[in-house]
Amino acid sequence: MNNSDALRLPINRANVGRVDVCKTMLTKHPPTVYLAELGLCQSNTMPV
């Protein structure tokens, strides 16, 4: 199966600049605790 089939979109017609892949995981603390320790990335910021 290719990406077009999996997403049910005509990917070959798209102008894709980036693809983000993530995973959801259970955490013990709220995101603000982890983000405070990690700090902000130079290229992206994530609102808390």
mmCIF file of the N, C-alpha and C atoms, coordinates in Angstrom:
data_MODEL
# 
_entry.id   MODEL 
# 
loop_
_atom_site.group_PDB 
_atom_site.id 
_atom_site.type_symbol 
_atom_site.label_atom_id 
_atom_site.label_alt_id 
_atom_site.label_comp_id 
_atom_site.label_asym_id 
_atom_site.label_entity_id 
_atom_site.label_seq_id 
_atom_site.pdbx_PDB_ins_code 
_atom_site.Cartn_x 
_atom_site.Cartn_y 
_atom_site.Cartn_z 
_atom_site.occupancy 
_atom_site.B_iso_or_equiv 
_atom_site.pdbx_formal_charge 
_atom_site.auth_seq_id 
_atom_site.auth_comp_id 
_atom_site.auth_asym_id 
_atom_site.auth_atom_id 
_atom_site.pdbx_PDB_model_num 
ATOM 1   N N  . MET A 1 1  ? 0.849  -1.171 0.000  1.00 0.00 ? 1  MET A N  1 
ATOM 2   C CA . MET A 1 1  ? 0.000  0.000  0.000  1.00 0.00 ? 1  MET A CA 1 
ATOM 3   C C  . MET A 1 1  ? 0.898  1.238  0.000  1.00 0.00 ? 1  MET A C  1 
ATOM 4   N N  . ASN A 1 2  ? 0.601  2.199  -0.861 1.00 0.00 ? 2  ASN A N  1 
ATOM 5   C CA . ASN A 1 2  ? 1.384  3.432  -0.874 1.00 0.00 ? 2  ASN A CA 1 
ATOM 6   C C  . ASN A 1 2  ? 0.682  4.529  -0.071 1.00 0.00 ? 2  ASN A C  1 
ATOM 7   N N  . ASN A 1 3  ? 1.350  5.665  0.092  1.00 0.00 ? 3  ASN A N  1 
ATOM 8   C CA . ASN A 1 3  ? 0.810  6.744  0.917  1.00 0.00 ? 3  ASN A CA 1 
ATOM 9   C C  . ASN A 1 3  ? -0.517 7.276  0.392  1.00 0.00 ? 3  ASN A C  1 
ATOM 10  N N  . SER A 1 4  ? -0.652 7.386  -0.911 1.00 0.00 ? 4  SER A N  1 
ATOM 11  C CA . SER A 1 4  ? -1.915 7.870  -1.486 1.00 0.00 ? 4  SER A CA 1 
ATOM 12  C C  . SER A 1 4  ? -3.071 6.966  -1.108 1.00 0.00 ? 4  SER A C  1 
ATOM 13  N N  . ASP A 1 5  ? -2.843 5.673  -1.169 1.00 0.00 ? 5  ASP A N  1 
ATOM 14  C CA . ASP A 1 5  ? -3.898 4.720  -0.804 1.00 0.00 ? 5  ASP A CA 1 
ATOM 15  C C  . ASP A 1 5  ? -4.199 4.775  0.691  1.00 0.00 ? 5  ASP A C  1 
ATOM 16  N N  . ALA A 1 6  ? -3.171 4.841  1.505  1.00 0.00 ? 6  ALA A N  1 
ATOM 17  C CA . ALA A 1 6  ? -3.353 4.849  2.956  1.00 0.00 ? 6  ALA A CA 1 
ATOM 18  C C  . ALA A 1 6  ? -4.105 6.092  3.417  1.00 0.00 ? 6  ALA A C  1 
ATOM 19  N N  . LEU A 1 7  ? -3.786 7.243  2.823  1.00 0.00 ? 7  LEU A N  1 
ATOM 20  C CA . LEU A 1 7  ? -4.409 8.499  3.225  1.00 0.00 ? 7  LEU A CA 1 
ATOM 21  C C  . LEU A 1 7  ? -5.686 8.814  2.443  1.00 0.00 ? 7  LEU A C  1 
ATOM 22  N N  . ARG A 1 8  ? -5.893 8.055  1.370  1.00 0.00 ? 8  ARG A N  1 
ATOM 23  C CA . ARG A 1 8  ? -7.026 8.304  0.469  1.00 0.00 ? 8  ARG A CA 1 
ATOM 24  C C  . ARG A 1 8  ? -6.981 9.719  -0.104 1.00 0.00 ? 8  ARG A C  1 
ATOM 25  N N  . LEU A 1 9  ? -5.776 10.162 -0.428 1.00 0.00 ? 9  LEU A N  1 
ATOM 26  C CA . LEU A 1 9  ? -5.546 11.472 -1.022 1.00 0.00 ? 9  LEU A CA 1 
ATOM 27  C C  . LEU A 1 9  ? -4.590 11.323 -2.207 1.00 0.00 ? 9  LEU A C  1 
ATOM 28  N N  . PRO A 1 10 ? -4.725 12.175 -3.233 1.00 0.00 ? 10 PRO A N  1 
ATOM 29  C CA . PRO A 1 10 ? -3.807 12.106 -4.382 1.00 0.00 ? 10 PRO A CA 1 
ATOM 30  C C  . PRO A 1 10 ? -2.470 12.787 -4.044 1.00 0.00 ? 10 PRO A C  1 
ATOM 31  N N  . ILE A 1 11 ? -1.627 12.114 -3.282 1.00 0.00 ? 11 ILE A N  1 
ATOM 32  C CA . ILE A 1 11 ? -0.363 12.682 -2.812 1.00 0.00 ? 11 ILE A CA 1 
ATOM 33  C C  . ILE A 1 11 ? 0.536  13.103 -3.973 1.00 0.00 ? 11 ILE A C  1 
ATOM 34  N N  . ASN A 1 12 ? 0.465  12.416 -5.088 1.00 0.00 ? 12 ASN A N  1 
ATOM 35  C CA . ASN A 1 12 ? 1.303  12.759 -6.234 1.00 0.00 ? 12 ASN A CA 1 
ATOM 36  C C  . ASN A 1 12 ? 0.987  14.153 -6.781 1.00 0.00 ? 12 ASN A C  1 
ATOM 37  N N  . ARG A 1 13 ? -0.141 14.729 -6.412 1.00 0.00 ? 13 ARG A N  1 
ATOM 38  C CA . ARG A 1 13 ? -0.507 16.073 -6.846 1.00 0.00 ? 13 ARG A CA 1 
ATOM 39  C C  . ARG A 1 13 ? -0.172 17.123 -5.789 1.00 0.00 ? 13 ARG A C  1 
ATOM 40  N N  . ALA A 1 14 ? 0.350  16.723 -4.658 1.00 0.00 ? 14 ALA A N  1 
ATOM 41  C CA . ALA A 1 14 ? 0.604  17.637 -3.544 1.00 0.00 ? 14 ALA A CA 1 
ATOM 42  C C  . ALA A 1 14 ? 1.982  18.285 -3.643 1.00 0.00 ? 14 ALA A C  1 
ATOM 43  N N  . ASN A 1 15 ? 2.100  19.467 -3.090 1.00 0.00 ? 15 ASN A N  1 
ATOM 44  C CA . ASN A 1 15 ? 3.376  20.146 -2.919 1.00 0.00 ? 15 ASN A CA 1 
ATOM 45  C C  . ASN A 1 15 ? 3.687  20.062 -1.426 1.00 0.00 ? 15 ASN A C  1 
ATOM 46  N N  . VAL A 1 16 ? 4.433  19.044 -1.037 1.00 0.00 ? 16 VAL A N  1 
ATOM 47  C CA . VAL A 1 16 ? 4.670  18.760 0.372  1.00 0.00 ? 16 VAL A CA 1 
ATOM 48  C C  . VAL A 1 16 ? 5.992  19.378 0.807  1.00 0.00 ? 16 VAL A C  1 
ATOM 49  N N  . GLY A 1 17 ? 5.927  20.240 1.818  1.00 0.00 ? 17 GLY A N  1 
ATOM 50  C CA . GLY A 1 17 ? 7.127  20.878 2.339  1.00 0.00 ? 17 GLY A CA 1 
ATOM 51  C C  . GLY A 1 17 ? 7.720  20.131 3.522  1.00 0.00 ? 17 GLY A C  1 
ATOM 52  N N  . ARG A 1 18 ? 6.858  19.443 4.272  1.00 0.00 ? 18 ARG A N  1 
ATOM 53  C CA . ARG A 1 18 ? 7.334  18.664 5.412  1.00 0.00 ? 18 ARG A CA 1 
ATOM 54  C C  . ARG A 1 18 ? 6.244  17.695 5.845  1.00 0.00 ? 18 ARG A C  1 
ATOM 55  N N  . VAL A 1 19 ? 6.660  16.666 6.535  1.00 0.00 ? 19 VAL A N  1 
ATOM 56  C CA . VAL A 1 19 ? 5.741  15.676 7.079  1.00 0.00 ? 19 VAL A CA 1 
ATOM 57  C C  . VAL A 1 19 ? 6.098  15.487 8.547  1.00 0.00 ? 19 VAL A C  1 
ATOM 58  N N  . ASP A 1 20 ? 5.115  15.660 9.409  1.00 0.00 ? 20 ASP A N  1 
ATOM 59  C CA . ASP A 1 20 ? 5.330  15.466 10.839 1.00 0.00 ? 20 ASP A CA 1 
ATOM 60  C C  . ASP A 1 20 ? 4.768  14.111 11.249 1.00 0.00 ? 20 ASP A C  1 
ATOM 61  N N  . VAL A 1 21 ? 5.532  13.370 12.009 1.00 0.00 ? 21 VAL A N  1 
ATOM 62  C CA . VAL A 1 21 ? 5.103  12.074 12.508 1.00 0.00 ? 21 VAL A CA 1 
ATOM 63  C C  . VAL A 1 21 ? 5.213  12.121 14.020 1.00 0.00 ? 21 VAL A C  1 
ATOM 64  N N  . CYS A 1 22 ? 4.195  11.642 14.694 1.00 0.00 ? 22 CYS A N  1 
ATOM 65  C CA . CYS A 1 22 ? 4.242  11.683 16.147 1.00 0.00 ? 22 CYS A CA 1 
ATOM 66  C C  . CYS A 1 22 ? 3.597  10.441 16.736 1.00 0.00 ? 22 CYS A C  1 
ATOM 67  N N  . LYS A 1 23 ? 3.741  10.316 18.016 1.00 0.00 ? 23 LYS A N  1 
ATOM 68  C CA . LYS A 1 23 ? 3.144  9.206  18.737 1.00 0.00 ? 23 LYS A CA 1 
ATOM 69  C C  . LYS A 1 23 ? 2.561  9.753  20.033 1.00 0.00 ? 23 LYS A C  1 
ATOM 70  N N  . THR A 1 24 ? 1.402  9.298  20.380 1.00 0.00 ? 24 THR A N  1 
ATOM 71  C CA . THR A 1 24 ? 0.778  9.687  21.635 1.00 0.00 ? 24 THR A CA 1 
ATOM 72  C C  . THR A 1 24 ? 1.205  8.695  22.703 1.00 0.00 ? 24 THR A C  1 
ATOM 73  N N  . MET A 1 25 ? 1.612  9.216  23.859 1.00 0.00 ? 25 MET A N  1 
ATOM 74  C CA . MET A 1 25 ? 2.018  8.328  24.942 1.00 0.00 ? 25 MET A CA 1 
ATOM 75  C C  . MET A 1 25 ? 1.453  8.845  26.262 1.00 0.00 ? 25 MET A C  1 
ATOM 76  N N  . LEU A 1 26 ? 1.224  7.938  27.135 1.00 0.00 ? 26 LEU A N  1 
ATOM 77  C CA . LEU A 1 26 ? 0.737  8.301  28.461 1.00 0.00 ? 26 LEU A CA 1 
ATOM 78  C C  . LEU A 1 26 ? 1.894  8.859  29.273 1.00 0.00 ? 26 LEU A C  1 
ATOM 79  N N  . THR A 1 27 ? 1.630  9.929  30.002 1.00 0.00 ? 27 THR A N  1 
ATOM 80  C CA . THR A 1 27 ? 2.656  10.527 30.845 1.00 0.00 ? 27 THR A CA 1 
ATOM 81  C C  . THR A 1 27 ? 2.136  10.668 32.269 1.00 0.00 ? 27 THR A C  1 
ATOM 82  N N  . LYS A 1 28 ? 3.046  10.769 33.186 1.00 0.00 ? 28 LYS A N  1 
ATOM 83  C CA . LYS A 1 28 ? 2.685  10.883 34.588 1.00 0.00 ? 28 LYS A CA 1 
ATOM 84  C C  . LYS A 1 28 ? 2.282  12.318 34.945 1.00 0.00 ? 28 LYS A C  1 
ATOM 85  N N  . HIS A 1 29 ? 2.925  13.298 34.280 1.00 0.00 ? 29 HIS A N  1 
ATOM 86  C CA . HIS A 1 29 ? 2.716  14.713 34.594 1.00 0.00 ? 29 HIS A CA 1 
ATOM 87  C C  . HIS A 1 29 ? 2.097  15.423 33.388 1.00 0.00 ? 29 HIS A C  1 
ATOM 88  N N  . PRO A 1 30 ? 1.532  16.615 33.595 1.00 0.00 ? 30 PRO A N  1 
ATOM 89  C CA . PRO A 1 30 ? 0.988  17.384 32.476 1.00 0.00 ? 30 PRO A CA 1 
ATOM 90  C C  . PRO A 1 30 ? 2.107  17.874 31.543 1.00 0.00 ? 30 PRO A C  1 
ATOM 91  N N  . PRO A 1 31 ? 1.788  18.171 30.285 1.00 0.00 ? 31 PRO A N  1 
ATOM 92  C CA . PRO A 1 31 ? 2.810  18.587 29.309 1.00 0.00 ? 31 PRO A CA 1 
ATOM 93  C C  . PRO A 1 31 ? 3.656  19.778 29.752 1.00 0.00 ? 31 PRO A C  1 
ATOM 94  N N  . THR A 1 32 ? 3.082  20.697 30.510 1.00 0.00 ? 32 THR A N  1 
ATOM 95  C CA . THR A 1 32 ? 3.851  21.879 30.935 1.00 0.00 ? 32 THR A CA 1 
ATOM 96  C C  . THR A 1 32 ? 5.095  21.513 31.731 1.00 0.00 ? 32 THR A C  1 
ATOM 97  N N  . VAL A 1 33 ? 5.035  20.447 32.498 1.00 0.00 ? 33 VAL A N  1 
ATOM 98  C CA . VAL A 1 33 ? 6.192  20.011 33.284 1.00 0.00 ? 33 VAL A CA 1 
ATOM 99  C C  . VAL A 1 33 ? 7.329  19.585 32.351 1.00 0.00 ? 33 VAL A C  1 
ATOM 100 N N  . TYR A 1 34 ? 7.006  18.806 31.319 1.00 0.00 ? 34 TYR A N  1 
ATOM 101 C CA . TYR A 1 34 ? 8.028  18.315 30.395 1.00 0.00 ? 34 TYR A CA 1 
ATOM 102 C C  . TYR A 1 34 ? 8.549  19.435 29.505 1.00 0.00 ? 34 TYR A C  1 
ATOM 103 N N  . LEU A 1 35 ? 7.658  20.295 29.026 1.00 0.00 ? 35 LEU A N  1 
ATOM 104 C CA . LEU A 1 35 ? 8.083  21.386 28.151 1.00 0.00 ? 35 LEU A CA 1 
ATOM 105 C C  . LEU A 1 35 ? 8.984  22.370 28.881 1.00 0.00 ? 35 LEU A C  1 
ATOM 106 N N  . ALA A 1 36 ? 8.727  22.598 30.153 1.00 0.00 ? 36 ALA A N  1 
ATOM 107 C CA . ALA A 1 36 ? 9.597  23.486 30.937 1.00 0.00 ? 36 ALA A CA 1 
ATOM 108 C C  . ALA A 1 36 ? 11.007 22.916 31.010 1.00 0.00 ? 36 ALA A C  1 
ATOM 109 N N  . GLU A 1 37 ? 11.136 21.603 31.106 1.00 0.00 ? 37 GLU A N  1 
ATOM 110 C CA . GLU A 1 37 ? 12.461 20.962 31.158 1.00 0.00 ? 37 GLU A CA 1 
ATOM 111 C C  . GLU A 1 37 ? 13.135 20.939 29.788 1.00 0.00 ? 37 GLU A C  1 
ATOM 112 N N  . LEU A 1 38 ? 12.366 20.729 28.739 1.00 0.00 ? 38 LEU A N  1 
ATOM 113 C CA . LEU A 1 38 ? 12.931 20.636 27.386 1.00 0.00 ? 38 LEU A CA 1 
ATOM 114 C C  . LEU A 1 38 ? 13.278 21.998 26.809 1.00 0.00 ? 38 LEU A C  1 
ATOM 115 N N  . GLY A 1 39 ? 12.527 23.029 27.149 1.00 0.00 ? 39 GLY A N  1 
ATOM 116 C CA . GLY A 1 39 ? 12.715 24.332 26.559 1.00 0.00 ? 39 GLY A CA 1 
ATOM 117 C C  . GLY A 1 39 ? 12.076 24.382 25.184 1.00 0.00 ? 39 GLY A C  1 
ATOM 118 N N  . LEU A 1 40 ? 12.203 25.502 24.514 1.00 0.00 ? 40 LEU A N  1 
ATOM 119 C CA . LEU A 1 40 ? 11.608 25.674 23.193 1.00 0.00 ? 40 LEU A CA 1 
ATOM 120 C C  . LEU A 1 40 ? 12.630 25.378 22.108 1.00 0.00 ? 40 LEU A C  1 
ATOM 121 N N  . CYS A 1 41 ? 12.193 24.756 21.044 1.00 0.00 ? 41 CYS A N  1 
ATOM 122 C CA . CYS A 1 41 ? 13.048 24.509 19.893 1.00 0.00 ? 41 CYS A CA 1 
ATOM 123 C C  . CYS A 1 41 ? 13.317 25.839 19.169 1.00 0.00 ? 41 CYS A C  1 
ATOM 124 N N  . GLN A 1 42 ? 14.409 25.929 18.473 1.00 0.00 ? 42 GLN A N  1 
ATOM 125 C CA . GLN A 1 42 ? 14.725 27.135 17.727 1.00 0.00 ? 42 GLN A CA 1 
ATOM 126 C C  . GLN A 1 42 ? 13.805 27.334 16.527 1.00 0.00 ? 42 GLN A C  1 
ATOM 127 N N  . SER A 1 43 ? 13.425 26.247 15.850 1.00 0.00 ? 43 SER A N  1 
ATOM 128 C CA . SER A 1 43 ? 12.647 26.376 14.617 1.00 0.00 ? 43 SER A CA 1 
ATOM 129 C C  . SER A 1 43 ? 11.144 26.390 14.843 1.00 0.00 ? 43 SER A C  1 
ATOM 130 N N  . ASN A 1 44 ? 10.668 25.823 15.923 1.00 0.00 ? 44 ASN A N  1 
ATOM 131 C CA . ASN A 1 44 ? 9.239  25.753 16.188 1.00 0.00 ? 44 ASN A CA 1 
ATOM 132 C C  . ASN A 1 44 ? 8.959  26.090 17.640 1.00 0.00 ? 44 ASN A C  1 
ATOM 133 N N  . THR A 1 45 ? 7.791  26.615 17.885 1.00 0.00 ? 45 THR A N  1 
ATOM 134 C CA . THR A 1 45 ? 7.354  26.824 19.258 1.00 0.00 ? 45 THR A CA 1 
ATOM 135 C C  . THR A 1 45 ? 6.013  26.148 19.426 1.00 0.00 ? 45 THR A C  1 
ATOM 136 N N  . MET A 1 46 ? 5.791  25.622 20.583 1.00 0.00 ? 46 MET A N  1 
ATOM 137 C CA . MET A 1 46 ? 4.544  24.926 20.870 1.00 0.00 ? 46 MET A CA 1 
ATOM 138 C C  . MET A 1 46 ? 3.852  25.658 22.003 1.00 0.00 ? 46 MET A C  1 
ATOM 139 N N  . PRO A 1 47 ? 2.658  26.206 21.746 1.00 0.00 ? 47 PRO A N  1 
ATOM 140 C CA . PRO A 1 47 ? 1.963  26.905 22.836 1.00 0.00 ? 47 PRO A CA 1 
ATOM 141 C C  . PRO A 1 47 ? 1.599  25.963 23.955 1.00 0.00 ? 47 PRO A C  1 
ATOM 142 N N  . VAL A 1 48 ? 1.715  26.431 25.154 1.00 0.00 ? 48 VAL A N  1 
ATOM 143 C CA . VAL A 1 48 ? 1.396  25.624 26.326 1.00 0.00 ? 48 VAL A CA 1 
ATOM 144 C C  . VAL A 1 48 ? 0.139  26.139 26.959 1.00 0.00 ? 48 VAL A C  1 
# 
